[in-house]
Amino acid sequence: MSTSTLPPATTGTPAPDRTPSPPRGRRRRPSALTSKIAVNTVLLLAVVYTLMPLSWLLIAATKNHSDLFGTAGFSFGEFHLVDNLQAVFTYDDGIFVRWLLNSLVYSVAGSLVSSLICVAAGYCFDKYEFRGKEKLFGLVLLGTLVPGVVITLPQYLLASDVGLVNTYWAVLLPSLVNPFGVFLARVFSEGYVPGEVLEAARVDGASDLRTFRSVALPMLTPGFMTLFLFSFTASWNNFFGPLVMLNDQHLYPAGLGIYTWNGLIQQNPEMYRLAITGSLVAVVPLILAFLGLQRFWRSGLTAGAVK
């Protein structure tokens, strides 16, 4: 009688599976690549959306009146940019040059004073202790919730009572108030100005005003320039305020002046190319300001990020 030999029974835990698993990096690579492609696609669409109006404006400014309506929007016609610029700067005895100078006055002067006020106020809210400080700061923050268009009519009534309507002050004075700039200035002060430096200046005998002017303000230069850039852009693009406050076209900023040219297109179609070319010229100072101040703007945005 033959007996079959059974395999010996195994005891303990089974042997682990020796099949090599794919590296973790290779398993995650497809999803990471997909995410990267999706992010880059969204960024590309955002860039195209942002640059498309500016590209159309640049191309349209090189056309004459017939090419503006006889060619596609993004196709070039005959190059007439020099002629268009000459027509813009010589129309009505060079009124466009006056509008550009007015815009520079409103934007540069107003932004410098507004930024200085915001930096000083933010510095005080950060470094000084006084009764009701946080409540007062909260009241300032409430100002950021009120749209500027809502208070334009009350500002006009106040300016009318004191006789400032149709003057430079009617546009300059409202631009000096910037509640959001005070908030940013306090953040900049917390990130850039150490309290120990201020204490050392006071020990050396410096007054509070001297400490702010000689110690704190140089440290706050990136924040100051960031606020200046934001305020400059807002003042340059301000349209509704001058529209309400001003009646004399010699006081108009560039944006409001171009708007008046656009209103004359029905009577004079040739004004269309002047309005387009003037719009292109009005964009150039903003681009130059951003390119010249972007290093301060970048460093200002990181204020308080690293302690």
TASULLIN-V589927 format. One record per pair of residues at least 4 apart in sequence whose ideal C-beta (glycine too) atoms are under 6 Angstrom apart, sorted by the first residue. I is the first residue (numbers start at 1). J is the second residue. Records with the same first field share a line. If there is no record, write none. Layout:
# TASULLIN-V589927
I = J / J
This chain:
# TASULLIN-V589927
22 = 26 / 27
28 = 32
29 = 33
47 = 51
48 = 52
51 = 55
56 = 60 / 73
57 = 280
60 = 276
61 = 81 / 84 / 276 / 277 / 280
62 = 79 / 81
63 = 67 / 68 / 77
64 = 80
65 = 270 / 273
66 = 70
67 = 71 / 77
71 = 75 / 77
80 = 84
84 = 273 / 277
86 = 90
87 = 91 / 274
88 = 96 / 274 / 277 / 278
89 = 94 / 96
96 = 278
98 = 250
99 = 252 / 254 / 257
100 = 254
102 = 253
103 = 107 / 236 / 253 / 254
104 = 108
105 = 109
106 = 110 / 171 / 235 / 253
107 = 111 / 232 / 235 / 236
110 = 114 / 172 / 175 / 235
111 = 115 / 228 / 231 / 232 / 235
113 = 176
114 = 175 / 176 / 178 / 231
115 = 224 / 227 / 228 / 231
118 = 178 / 181 / 182 / 185 / 227
119 = 185 / 220 / 224
121 = 182
122 = 182 / 185 / 186 / 189
123 = 127 / 189 / 216
124 = 128
125 = 137 / 186
126 = 186 / 189 / 190
132 = 136
140 = 179 / 182
143 = 179
144 = 179 / 180
146 = 150
149 = 240
151 = 155
152 = 240 / 241 / 244
155 = 174
156 = 244
159 = 164 / 165 / 170
160 = 165
164 = 169 / 170
165 = 170
166 = 246 / 247 / 248
168 = 172
169 = 173
170 = 245
171 = 241 / 242 / 245
175 = 235
181 = 227
187 = 303 / 304
188 = 192 / 220 / 223 / 303
189 = 193
190 = 304
191 = 303 / 304
192 = 219 / 220 / 303
193 = 216 / 219
198 = 211
201 = 206 / 211 / 215
206 = 210 / 211
210 = 214
211 = 215
212 = 216
213 = 217
220 = 224
222 = 296 / 299 / 300
223 = 300 / 303
225 = 293 / 296
226 = 296 / 297 / 300
227 = 231
228 = 232
229 = 293 / 297
232 = 289
239 = 255
242 = 246 / 253 / 256
243 = 256
246 = 251
252 = 256 / 257
254 = 282
258 = 275 / 278 / 279
261 = 271 / 274 / 275
262 = 275
264 = 268 / 271
265 = 271 / 272
271 = 275
274 = 278
289 = 293
290 = 294
293 = 297
296 = 300
